[in-house]
Amino acid sequence: MIFVGCALLVIALATLWPQAGTSTHPGLCLTCGSRGSADVLLNIALFMPLGAALARRGRTVARLALYAALLSGAIELSQFFIPGRDPTIGDVVANTLGAVLGGLLFLHARTWLLPATPAASRLCRVAALTATFICFATGFLLAPSFPAGRYFGLWTPQLAHLARYQGSVIDAAVYSVPIADGSLAPHVRDLLKSREGFELGVRAVAGPPPQKLAPVVAIVDDRQREILLVGVDHEVLVFRERMRAVDWRFDHPDVRVRALAGLKNGDTLRVTARARGGHYAISGVERGFTVAQGWTLLAYRDLRPFQTFANAMWIGALFVPAGFWWRTRQDGVAALLGLVAALLVVPALTPLLLTPAAQWLAAGVGLGIGAALRRVLPSFIQRASGETHAVT
């Protein structure tokens, strides 16, 4: 019951806590909202431990699926009364699927935790290929995306879930093309899409530091989709441009620079943002994304000063399975080739920055942790399986 209780506690904390924003109650959809794909994956992962815990208690897959569906349905109904929550039928489906997957993984644990060498070798190579694919998907989704249509400039707008900046814009331009508060010239999109990149300049009269992100200048299209945003969050400059992640309904990160310390109300705020294929320079500070920031596509948070740790944990976790199933010399070659492809080749083919040394080390540590777990987990599963058979 301890494992079931822990799984239920995590589910309650993740689903019944009020959130900022206004509930829209989208209802009958499977991938709802602007980050529906990310929510589906997170909802599946959230209920997998519960499914495994129920399977450990001797529940059949059909019964644990029923329990998960009833629990998820009750949660979704309660979210009608919780601020910032959006109950949907898609969450029930994803949660139930997650519980079933967790239960099946536990019931067939011997198959993937104690495989014979040929099967382990196949799993090792699939795991290495999967890690490489996830890194490539990260680079693909974090690439800029500027849809066709008419573009409009907005000065200190009031956008959904964002604060209103209390300063005032003096002027803004992409190169010498003005970004006015209104309809923009048709070739602004061409400037933003240019392979050589673009440079955005903004001058404004500074307002008091906002307590959350407040747009200073934004560009939207004729469907009210955000294309580009320059804003302020406390004393941090924030730059955000539309990415493929938005098109595929994933979350997406922004670029942040601590450059406003000492700026007072009424001072002149000057921002220069240069962007070229996912590489950024915000007021002279270089920024960008790496293969280790795939986690931001699922649930982006500004985690500084812990972001380096979060990146290391993500890239290391991607290579733990390959290390776990590493058995032969050929497996080692496949795992290392996957690591090199993910950390060296992917940045060369996508807009990602070169992988820093710390992330190379984290990926190698992930392989090592996988190898260490290979010696520990099988005996644990054998004991757990024995207890399960005793219960049934």
C-alpha positions as CSV (number, residue, x, y, z in Angstrom):
1,M,0.0,0.0,0.0
2,I,3.0,2.3,0.5
3,F,3.7,2.5,-3.3
4,V,0.0,3.0,-4.1
5,G,-0.2,5.8,-1.5
6,C,2.9,7.5,-2.8
7,A,1.6,7.4,-6.4
8,L,-1.8,8.8,-5.3
9,L,-0.1,11.6,-3.4
10,V,1.9,12.6,-6.4
11,I,-1.2,12.5,-8.6
12,A,-3.1,14.7,-6.1
13,L,-0.3,17.3,-5.9
14,A,0.0,17.4,-9.7
15,T,-3.8,17.7,-10.5
16,L,-5.6,19.3,-7.6
17,W,-3.4,22.3,-7.0
18,P,-4.8,25.7,-8.2
19,Q,-2.9,27.3,-11.0
20,A,-2.5,30.8,-12.3
21,G,-4.8,31.8,-15.2
22,T,-8.4,31.4,-16.1
23,S,-10.1,28.0,-16.6
24,T,-11.5,27.5,-20.1
25,H,-13.0,24.0,-19.6
26,P,-12.4,22.8,-23.2
27,G,-14.1,19.4,-22.4
28,L,-14.4,17.0,-25.3
29,C,-11.0,16.8,-26.9
30,L,-8.0,14.5,-26.7
31,T,-5.1,17.1,-27.2
32,C,-6.6,20.2,-25.7
33,G,-5.0,23.7,-25.6
34,S,-1.8,25.2,-26.9
35,R,0.3,22.5,-25.3
36,G,-1.9,19.5,-25.7
37,S,0.8,17.2,-26.9
38,A,3.0,17.9,-23.9
39,D,0.0,17.4,-21.5
40,V,-0.8,14.0,-23.1
41,L,2.7,12.8,-22.5
42,L,2.8,14.2,-18.9
43,N,-0.6,12.6,-18.1
44,I,0.6,9.2,-19.3
45,A,3.8,9.5,-17.2
46,L,1.9,10.7,-14.1
47,F,-0.3,7.5,-13.9
48,M,2.3,5.0,-14.8
49,P,3.6,4.6,-11.2
50,L,0.0,4.0,-10.0
51,G,-0.5,1.3,-12.6
52,A,2.7,-0.4,-11.6
53,A,1.8,-0.2,-7.9
54,L,-1.7,-1.6,-8.5
55,A,-0.2,-4.5,-10.6
56,R,2.2,-5.2,-7.7
57,R,-0.9,-5.6,-5.5
58,G,-2.1,-8.3,-7.8
59,R,-4.7,-6.3,-9.8
60,T,-5.3,-7.3,-13.4
61,V,-4.7,-4.9,-16.2
62,A,-8.5,-4.6,-16.8
63,R,-9.1,-3.8,-13.2
64,L,-6.3,-1.3,-12.8
65,A,-7.5,0.4,-16.0
66,L,-11.0,0.7,-14.4
67,Y,-9.6,2.1,-11.2
68,A,-7.4,4.7,-13.1
69,A,-10.4,5.8,-15.3
70,L,-12.6,6.3,-12.2
71,L,-9.9,8.1,-10.3
72,S,-9.1,10.3,-13.3
73,G,-12.8,11.0,-14.0
74,A,-13.2,12.1,-10.3
75,I,-10.2,14.4,-10.6
76,E,-11.5,16.0,-13.8
77,L,-14.9,16.6,-12.3
78,S,-13.3,18.3,-9.2
79,Q,-11.2,20.5,-11.5
80,F,-14.3,22.3,-12.6
81,F,-14.1,24.0,-9.1
82,I,-10.3,24.5,-9.0
83,P,-9.0,27.8,-10.3
84,G,-6.8,27.5,-13.4
85,R,-7.6,23.9,-14.1
86,D,-9.1,22.6,-17.4
87,P,-10.8,19.2,-17.2
88,T,-10.9,17.3,-20.4
89,I,-11.8,13.8,-21.6
90,G,-8.3,13.6,-23.1
91,D,-6.8,13.7,-19.6
92,V,-8.9,10.7,-18.6
93,V,-7.8,8.7,-21.7
94,A,-4.1,9.6,-21.2
95,N,-4.2,8.8,-17.5
96,T,-5.9,5.5,-18.1
97,L,-3.3,4.6,-20.8
98,G,-0.5,5.6,-18.4
99,A,-1.8,3.3,-15.7
100,V,-2.1,0.4,-18.2
101,L,1.4,1.0,-19.5
102,G,2.7,1.1,-15.9
103,G,0.9,-2.1,-15.1
104,L,2.2,-3.9,-18.2
105,L,5.7,-2.8,-17.5
106,F,5.6,-4.3,-14.0
107,L,3.9,-7.5,-15.0
108,H,6.5,-8.1,-17.8
109,A,9.4,-6.7,-15.8
110,R,11.4,-9.9,-16.2
111,T,11.3,-9.5,-19.9
112,W,13.0,-6.1,-20.0
113,L,14.9,-6.2,-16.7
114,L,16.3,-9.8,-17.1
115,P,16.6,-10.2,-20.8
116,A,18.9,-12.8,-22.4
117,T,22.0,-11.3,-24.1
118,P,20.6,-11.2,-27.6
119,A,17.4,-9.4,-26.4
120,A,19.4,-7.0,-24.2
121,S,21.6,-6.1,-27.2
122,R,18.5,-5.3,-29.3
123,L,17.1,-3.2,-26.4
124,C,20.4,-1.4,-26.0
125,R,20.5,-0.3,-29.6
126,V,16.8,0.7,-29.6
127,A,17.5,2.8,-26.5
128,A,20.5,4.5,-28.0
129,L,18.5,5.3,-31.2
130,T,15.6,6.6,-29.1
131,A,17.8,8.9,-27.2
132,T,19.3,10.3,-30.4
133,F,15.8,10.7,-31.9
134,I,14.6,12.7,-28.8
135,C,17.6,15.0,-29.1
136,F,16.9,15.5,-32.8
137,A,13.2,16.2,-32.0
138,T,14.4,18.7,-29.5
139,G,16.4,20.6,-32.2
140,F,13.5,20.3,-34.7
141,L,10.9,21.7,-32.3
142,L,13.1,24.5,-31.0
143,A,13.6,25.9,-34.5
144,P,11.9,29.2,-35.3
145,S,8.5,29.1,-37.1
146,F,6.9,32.1,-38.7
147,P,3.5,31.3,-40.3
148,A,2.1,33.1,-43.3
149,G,-0.4,35.9,-42.8
150,R,-0.6,39.5,-41.9
151,Y,1.4,40.7,-38.9
152,F,0.6,43.3,-36.3
153,G,2.7,45.1,-33.8
154,L,1.6,45.6,-30.2
155,W,3.1,48.1,-27.7
156,T,2.7,47.2,-24.0
157,P,-0.3,44.9,-24.7
158,Q,-2.5,43.1,-22.3
159,L,-2.1,39.5,-23.3
160,A,-3.6,36.4,-21.7
161,H,-1.9,35.3,-18.5
162,L,0.7,38.1,-18.7
163,A,1.0,41.3,-16.8
164,R,0.6,44.8,-18.4
165,Y,3.9,46.7,-18.6
166,Q,3.5,50.1,-17.0
167,G,6.2,51.8,-19.1
168,S,5.7,53.2,-22.6
169,V,7.4,52.4,-25.9
170,I,9.3,55.1,-27.7
171,D,10.0,53.2,-30.9
172,A,10.8,49.7,-32.2
173,A,12.1,48.4,-35.5
174,V,13.4,45.3,-37.2
175,Y,16.5,46.7,-38.8
176,S,15.1,50.0,-40.2
177,V,11.5,48.8,-40.6
178,P,9.3,50.3,-37.9
179,I,7.3,48.0,-35.6
180,A,4.4,50.3,-35.0
181,D,1.4,49.7,-32.7
182,G,-0.8,48.4,-35.5
183,S,-0.5,46.7,-38.9
184,L,3.1,46.0,-40.1
185,A,4.6,46.0,-43.6
186,P,4.2,42.7,-45.4
187,H,8.0,42.1,-45.7
188,V,8.4,42.0,-41.9
189,R,7.8,38.3,-42.0
190,D,10.5,37.9,-44.7
191,L,13.0,39.8,-42.5
192,L,12.2,37.5,-39.5
193,K,12.5,34.4,-41.7
194,S,15.8,35.5,-43.3
195,R,18.7,32.9,-43.1
196,E,20.9,35.7,-42.0
197,G,18.7,36.3,-39.0
198,F,17.3,39.6,-37.9
199,E,17.9,42.4,-35.4
200,L,15.1,43.9,-33.3
201,G,15.6,47.2,-31.5
202,V,13.3,48.6,-28.8
203,R,13.4,51.9,-26.9
204,A,11.0,52.5,-24.1
205,V,10.4,54.5,-20.9
206,A,10.9,52.0,-18.1
207,G,8.1,51.3,-15.8
208,P,8.3,49.6,-12.3
209,P,9.6,46.0,-12.4
210,P,6.6,43.7,-13.1
211,Q,6.1,40.8,-10.8
212,K,5.6,38.4,-13.7
213,L,6.3,38.5,-17.5
214,A,5.0,41.8,-19.0
215,P,5.3,42.3,-22.8
216,V,6.9,45.6,-23.9
217,V,6.6,44.9,-27.7
218,A,5.0,42.0,-29.4
219,I,4.2,40.9,-32.9
220,V,1.1,38.8,-33.6
221,D,-0.5,37.5,-36.8
222,D,-4.1,37.9,-38.0
223,R,-5.1,34.9,-36.0
224,Q,-3.9,36.4,-32.8
225,R,-1.0,34.0,-32.6
226,E,2.1,35.3,-30.9
227,I,5.0,35.6,-33.3
228,L,7.6,37.5,-31.3
229,L,7.7,39.1,-27.8
230,V,10.1,41.3,-25.9
231,G,9.2,41.7,-22.3
232,V,10.3,42.2,-18.7
233,D,10.0,39.8,-15.8
234,H,11.2,41.5,-12.6
235,E,14.7,42.6,-13.6
236,V,15.0,40.1,-16.4
237,L,14.8,40.8,-20.1
238,V,12.7,38.2,-21.9
239,F,12.8,37.4,-25.7
240,R,10.5,34.8,-27.3
241,E,9.9,33.9,-30.9
242,R,7.4,31.4,-32.3
243,M,8.9,27.9,-32.6
244,R,7.8,24.7,-34.2
245,A,7.1,23.4,-30.7
246,V,4.0,25.7,-30.7
247,D,2.8,24.2,-34.0
248,W,3.1,20.7,-32.6
249,R,1.4,21.7,-29.3
250,F,4.4,21.5,-27.0
251,D,5.6,24.0,-24.5
252,H,8.5,26.1,-25.5
253,P,11.2,28.1,-23.6
254,D,12.1,31.7,-23.9
255,V,15.5,33.5,-23.7
256,R,16.2,35.4,-20.5
257,V,19.0,37.8,-19.6
258,R,19.5,39.5,-16.3
259,A,20.2,42.9,-17.6
260,L,17.9,45.4,-15.9
261,A,19.4,45.6,-12.4
262,G,19.5,49.3,-11.4
263,L,17.0,50.4,-14.0
264,K,14.7,52.9,-12.4
265,N,11.1,54.0,-13.2
266,G,11.4,56.6,-15.9
267,D,14.8,55.6,-17.2
268,T,15.3,54.8,-20.9
269,L,15.1,51.0,-21.6
270,R,17.1,49.9,-24.6
271,V,16.9,46.4,-25.9
272,T,18.7,44.9,-28.9
273,A,17.8,41.4,-29.8
274,R,19.7,39.5,-32.6
275,A,18.3,36.2,-33.7
276,R,19.7,33.8,-36.2
277,G,18.4,30.3,-36.6
278,G,17.9,29.6,-32.8
279,H,21.1,31.6,-31.7
280,Y,20.4,34.8,-29.8
281,A,22.2,37.8,-28.5
282,I,20.0,39.9,-26.2
283,S,21.6,43.2,-25.3
284,G,25.0,41.7,-26.1
285,V,24.5,38.5,-24.1
286,E,24.7,35.3,-26.1
287,R,22.0,32.7,-25.5
288,G,20.6,29.6,-27.1
289,F,19.3,26.1,-26.5
290,T,21.1,22.7,-26.3
291,V,20.1,19.1,-26.8
292,A,19.7,18.8,-23.0
293,Q,16.8,21.2,-22.9
294,G,14.2,18.8,-24.3
295,W,12.5,18.8,-20.9
296,T,11.4,22.4,-21.6
297,L,9.1,21.2,-24.3
298,L,7.1,19.3,-21.7
299,A,6.9,21.8,-18.9
300,Y,9.0,24.9,-19.2
301,R,10.0,26.8,-16.1
302,D,12.7,29.3,-15.5
303,L,14.8,27.1,-13.1
304,R,17.9,29.3,-12.7
305,P,20.2,28.8,-10.8
306,F,19.2,25.1,-11.1
307,Q,18.9,24.9,-14.9
308,T,22.3,23.4,-15.4
309,F,21.4,20.6,-13.1
310,A,18.0,20.1,-14.8
311,N,19.7,19.9,-18.2
312,A,22.3,17.4,-16.9
313,M,19.5,15.2,-15.3
314,W,17.6,15.2,-18.6
315,I,20.5,14.3,-20.9
316,G,21.8,11.7,-18.4
317,A,18.4,10.1,-18.0
318,L,18.1,9.7,-21.8
319,F,21.2,7.4,-21.9
320,V,20.5,5.4,-18.7
321,P,18.5,2.7,-20.6
322,A,21.3,2.1,-23.2
323,G,23.7,1.6,-20.3
324,F,21.3,-0.7,-18.5
325,W,21.1,-3.1,-21.6
326,W,24.7,-2.8,-22.6
327,R,26.1,-6.3,-22.7
328,T,28.6,-6.8,-25.6
329,R,31.3,-4.8,-27.3
330,Q,29.0,-4.1,-30.2
331,D,26.4,-2.8,-27.7
332,G,29.0,-0.4,-26.4
333,V,29.8,0.8,-29.9
334,A,26.1,1.4,-30.6
335,A,25.6,3.3,-27.3
336,L,28.6,5.5,-27.9
337,L,27.6,6.1,-31.5
338,G,24.2,7.2,-30.4
339,L,25.7,9.5,-27.8
340,V,28.0,11.1,-30.3
341,A,25.2,11.5,-32.9
342,A,22.9,13.1,-30.3
343,L,25.4,15.5,-28.8
344,L,27.6,16.3,-31.8
345,V,25.7,15.6,-35.0
346,V,22.3,16.9,-33.9
347,P,23.5,20.4,-33.1
348,A,25.2,20.5,-36.5
349,L,22.0,19.7,-38.2
350,T,19.6,21.8,-36.1
351,P,19.6,25.3,-34.6
352,L,20.9,24.0,-31.3
353,L,24.1,25.3,-29.7
354,L,27.2,23.1,-29.5
355,T,26.8,20.7,-26.6
356,P,28.9,21.9,-23.6
357,A,31.4,19.6,-21.9
358,A,29.2,19.3,-18.8
359,Q,26.4,17.7,-20.8
360,W,28.8,15.3,-22.5
361,L,29.9,14.2,-19.0
362,A,26.2,13.9,-17.9
363,A,25.4,11.6,-20.8
364,G,28.4,9.5,-20.0
365,V,27.4,9.3,-16.3
366,G,23.9,8.3,-17.5
367,L,25.4,5.3,-19.3
368,G,27.4,4.4,-16.1
369,I,24.3,4.7,-13.9
370,G,22.4,2.4,-16.3
371,A,25.2,-0.2,-16.0
372,A,25.1,0.1,-12.2
373,L,21.3,-0.3,-12.1
374,R,21.7,-3.5,-14.1
375,R,23.3,-5.1,-11.1
376,V,20.7,-3.8,-8.6
377,L,17.2,-3.8,-10.1
378,P,16.9,-7.4,-11.3
379,S,17.2,-8.8,-7.7
380,F,14.7,-6.2,-6.5
381,I,12.2,-7.2,-9.2
382,Q,12.7,-10.9,-8.5
383,R,11.7,-10.3,-4.8
384,A,8.8,-8.0,-5.8
385,S,7.6,-10.6,-8.3
386,G,7.7,-13.2,-5.7
387,E,5.6,-11.1,-3.3
388,T,3.1,-10.5,-6.2
389,H,2.8,-14.3,-6.9
390,A,2.2,-14.8,-3.2
391,V,-0.6,-12.3,-3.1
392,T,-2.3,-13.8,-6.1
